[in-house]
Amino acid sequence: MNLSQIWTRIKQHPLSRVGPGLVTGVADDDPSGIVTYSQAGAQFGLNMLWTMPFAYPLMSTIQVLCARIGRVTGRGLSANMKLAFPPAVLITLVLLLLIANVLNIAADIAAMGEVAQLVTGINWHIMTGIFVLLTLALQILIPYRHYVFFLKWLSLSLLAYGAVLFTVQIPWSDVLWSTFFPRLTWNSESAAVVVGIFGTTISPYLFFWQSSQEVEDMNLHGQINLLESKNEAEIKAELRRIHWDTWSGMLYSNVAAYCIILATAVTLHVAGVNDINTAAEAAAALRPLAGEFAFLLFALGILGVGLMGVPILAGSAAYALSEVFGWRSSLEDTAAQARKFYAIIAFSVFIALAIQYSPISPMKALFWSAVINGVVAVPLMIAIMVLSSKSSVMGVYVASLPMKFFGWLATGFMAVAAAYLFIAW
């Protein structure tokens, strides 16, 4: 079998045919998210496992609505949000998103660099520079139809966290009980961790990314938006695909996050290691407790999801800002065709890289990213709920009653979380 035949076989694999939901779900478990999940397991043991099944329907519903908005209207979230917000408010929210994403990228590439240093011995500053240049080159030089193909295969990196569980002893009866009946004392520390978990699972950058990816996929396959389509069979098939793709992608994301909390709970927490500040600390702490293989799996998982998460963080901000100003915005375009779009991507990652050499701590960057995301998420989620419920925007494809219920429940929960974040801060 020659290389051409191998390439054809790979492109025909079922994984290559899944939609934006899988990529978005995996991006949700970026390195900064791994820090949050690791801290939850290390600090509270099995008693934070409940957050994943609780978050699953909430995050899935919001992402389904974002995907439907993009596919039904043929426009990204920002372009549609012009209908719900005055221009000044929308620009402010999108600029805050850009700042939060830059800080999140800074935390992510710092985590990747530190983990790479643990594995290779090469200075982490050098490794962060390599990762930034690699992700930037992939986005700028490779057309979307090929680029998204590799992103989907990078999603397999999350399997590393499931594999870690095979290297440690798991008290499964305690795990099952704690998942549904946790013994949790509600205080400022536990509330802060819960806020952190939900802040990293329901993140604004995912809203913009998935909506825009539906538009990218639509254009790539020469399709038209569902409002203009007269093909009932195609419309039903597309709506089913969005539902299945997003719920399965979010399930994959949540199972991986659950595995991270569980792995750190049965190793770090049991050993009395209750404070994790970086992803590298989590990986390094696992080494003497769970063995070299568990350490390598955990570390490689961080690098894999980082290579996926960083471009999506940069790309989501570029989509959002470009759509606000009506700039050409597509990863299928060349840098010459969409200069401003790619300039935003380059700006995001290079500013994040500069933070590594500044007095700003990557963990401080992650904190401020969480604060800004908490500010931005609630009005964005309100806009998503309003847009998805308006027949003037969605036609006959408005959100169903169950979607509205879970969507507003997620919005209310995030509003409470954001309020708590400010009270605690």
N, C-alpha and C positions, 0 to 999 in steps of 0.2 A: 504494500500500500504506500503510495507516494504522499508527499506533503499536501498536495492539492486535494486528494481524497480524504485525508485526515481532517483537513480544514472543513471540507463539506460535511463530513460526519458530525463534527463538533457543532457546526451551525444548525444542523438538523436535530440536535439534542433537545428534548422537551424544555430544559432550563433556558435555552435560548429563545423560546417562544413566549415565556411569561412576560407580563407587562411591568409598568412602573412600580406597582405595589411592592414587589420583592425588593427592588433596589432601595426604595424609600424605607422599608422596614429595617433593612440591614443598616442603612445610614443612621437610623435612630440609635443604634448601639455603637456610637463612635467612641473613641478612647476616653473622652471626658465622661460619657455615660457609664463606661466600664468602671471609672473611678467611683462614681456615685453608687453603683450596684455593689462594688467591692466593699465600700465603706458601710453600706447597709448590712451586708452579711457579716462583716468583721465586728461591727458594733453591737448588732442586735441578734445575731445568730439566725435561727430559722424564723424568727418572729416578724420578718419583713417580706416573707414569701407571698403573703396575701396581696401585696400591692400589684403583682403582675396580673393575676386573674381579674382583679377589680379594674385595672387600667385598660385591659384588652378591648372590651366593647366600646369604651369611651374613645380611645385613640383611633380605633378602626373606623368608627362612624364618622369622625371628623375627616379622616383621610379619604374615605369613600366620597364624602360630599365634595371635597376639593377635586378629586379625580372627575367626578360627574360634572362639576362646573366647567372644567377644562374641556372635556370631551363633548358635552352638549353644546357649548357656545363656540368652541374653537378658539377661545382666548384664554390666556393665563389668568391667574388670580388677581394680579394687580390691575390688569386691563378691565376686568369685571368690577373690581372694587371702586373704580372711578364713578360707578353708578351709586355707590353707597356712602362715600365719604367726600367731603370738600377737598379740593386739590392740596391745600396746605396741610390738612390733617393726614392725608394719604402719604404725602412726601415725608412728613415727620416720622410716621410709623415705619416707612420703608428705610429711611436713613438710620433709625434706631435698630432695625433689623440688620442693616449692613454693619453697624458698630458691634452688635452682639455676635454676629457671625465671625467677624475678624478676631474678636477676643476668644471665641470658641475654637477657631482654627489655631490660634496661638497655643491654647491649652492642648489641643489634639496633637499638633506636630511636636510639642515639647514631650508629650507622653511617648510618641513614636520614637523620637530621638533617644530618650532615656532607655526605653526597652531595647532598641537596636544596639545601644552601647553595652547593655547587659549581655546580649547574645553574641555580638561581634568583637567587642572591646574597642571599637572606634569611637572617638569623642562624639558626644551626643549633639554638639553644635554642628559638626560636620554632617552628621546623619540627618538633622532637621533640614539643612540646606539641600541635601540630596533629595529628600522626600518632596520638598516644595518644588524643586525644578522638575522632578518626575511627574507630579500631578499636574503642574502647569503645562508641561509639554504634551501630556496625554489629551488635555482638554483643547488646546489650541491647534495641535497638529493632526489629530485624528478625528475624522467626521463622526457625527453622532451615531450613525448606523453601526459603526465598528466599535466606538467608544463604549456605548451602552452594553454591547455584547460582552466586553471584558468586565464591566461592572457587575453584570449578572453572575459571571463565574467567580468574581471575588466574593460574592455573597456566601460561598461555601466556607469562607474563613470562620463564620460563626459556629460551624460545626465543632470547632476546636473546644468551645466551652462545654458542649455536651460530652465530648471525649474526655475532658478533665475528670468528669464524675466517675469514669471507669478506673481511675487511678487512686481513688480515695474510698474510705468506708462510709456508706450512707445509711443512717437509721431511718429507713423508709416509712415506718409507721409514725415516727415523730414528725417527719417531713409532711406527710399527708395531714396530720392533725394540725400542725402549725400553720399550714396554708389556709385552712378554713376557720380555725379557732386559735388565733395567735394570743400569746400571753404578753401583752404589750402595755406598759405604763405610759400614758399619754402625758408627755412633758415637753419642754422646749426642744430638747435634743431629738426625741423621736419625731416630733412634728417637723423639725427642720429636715430630717432625712426623708420623710414622706413627701414634703414639698419638693425636695431635690429630685426624688424619683419621678414624680409626676411632671416636674419641669423639664426633665430630660427625655421623657417618653412622649409628651405632647408639646412639640417644639415648633415655633413659627416657620423656621426654614423648611421644614418638611411640607407645610401647607403649599408654599410657592413651588417647591420642586416638583411634587407629584402632579399638580395642576398643569404646569408647563410641560412635563414629560408626556402627558396625555396629548397635548397639542403637537409636540415633536413627533410622537408615534403616528398620530393621525396624518400629519403632513408627509411623513416618511413612506407611509403605505398608500398615499394618493387618495385618502378618504376625505369626506366633507363632514362638517359638524352635524350632530344629530338633529338640530333644529331644522336644517335644510334637507336632511335625508328623507327620502320617500320609501326607502327599503325597510319595511317593518321587521323582516327577519334579521337584517343586519343590526338594526337598532336594539332589538331584544338581545341579540348575541353580545353586542358591545356592553350593554348595561350588566348582563350576567358576568362578562369577563371582568369588568371593573370591580364588581362585588366580590367575586371569587379571588381575584388577584390581590386585592387590597386586604381582605380578611386573612388570607393565607400568608401574605407578606408580614402583616402585623403579628400573626401567630408565631411565625418563625422568629421575629424580633423578640417577642415576649418570652418565648421558651428559652432563647439564648440568655436573656437578662435573668430569668428565673434560675438558670444553671449557674450563672456567675454568682448570684446571691447565695445559692445553695453551696457551691464549691468553697466560697470564702467562709461561709458559716460553719461548715464541718471541719475546716482546717484552721483558719486564722482565729476565729472566735473561740473555738475549743482550746486553742493554744494560748489564749490570752492576748492575742494581737488584735486590739480593738480600734486602732486609729490608722487609717490609710489615707494618705494625702495625694499620691500619684499612682497611675497605672503601673509604673515601674516598681513602686513599693509593693503593690499587690503581687506582681509576678515574682519579685525577689523573695517575698515572704513565703510564697508557696514552695519555693525550691527545697528548703530543708524539711518542710512539713509533709509535702506530697510527692517529692522526688523530682529528678531532672526532667523526666518526660512531661509531667504536669506543668512544670515551669515553661518548657518549650512550647507546649500547646497554648498555654495562656498568652505567652509573649507573641507567638505567631498570629494568634487571633487578633491581638491589639494592632499589629502592623497591617493585617489584612483589612480590618474594618476602618483603620485610619486612612489607608489608600483609597477607600471608597467614600468615607465621610468628608474628608477635606475638600475634594472637588465638588461635592454636593452642597456643602456649606457655601463655598465661593460661587457656585453656579446659581444657587437659589437667590442670592442677593443680586446677582447680575440680571436674572430674569425679572425680579421684582422692580428694580430701578429702571431697567430698560423699558419695561411695559408702561411705567408711569409716564415717561417722557416720549414714548412712541418710537424708541430706537429699535433698530433691527436686532432681534435676539433669538439666536438658534445655535446650538452646538453643531448643527449640520453645516452652518456657514463657515467660510474661512475667516481668518483674522482680518483680511482686507475687506471683506463684505460686512462684517459686524465689529468694527473697530472699538466702539464704545462699550459694547457688551463684553468683549474680551479684555478691555482695559479695566473694567470693574473686577473681573476675575483675577487679573494680575495684581491689581492694587490690593485686593483682599489678602492674598497669600503673601505678598512681599511685606505688607505692614505687619502681618502676623509673624513673619520671620524676623522682622526688626525688633519686635517685642522680646524675642529670645535674648537679644543683646542689650536690652534696656534694664533699668532698675525694676520694672514691673514684673512681679512674680507670675508665672503661668497659672498658679492656683488663684491668685488675685484676679487674673484675667477671666478665669472660669467663673469666679464668684460674680463679677460684674456682668458677665454674659448671662448668668442666671437671673440677675436682677432685671436687666433690660428685657430679656425674654418674658419674664413675668409681667412686665409693663405692657409689652406689645401683644402677647398672646390673647389676652381677654378681648380687646376691641377687634382684633382680627377674627377671632372665633365668632363674635357677634355678627361681624360682616358676613362670614361664611354662612351662618345660619339664616341671615336675612336674604342673602343672594340665592341660596339653595331653595328657599321657600317662595320666591317671587316668580309668578308665572310670566311676568314681563322679561325676566332674564332666562328662566329655564323652560318656558313653554309648558308643555304637559308633563315634563320630567322633573317636577318639583319634588322635594324630599318627602318621603312617606312619613306617616305618623311615628313608627318606631325610630326612624332616623332622627326626627325632630326631638323625640324624647331623650335619646342618648346624647344627641348633639348638644342640647341645652343643659343636660345634666353635666356633661364634660365642661361646658362653658362656665356653669355655676361653680363647679369644683375648682376650676382653675382660678376663678375670681377670688374664692376664699383662700386658695393657696397663695395667690399674689398678695392679698391683703395681709396674710400672716407673715409673708416674707418681709414686708415693710415694717410691720409691728415688731418682729424679732430683730430686724436690722436697726 
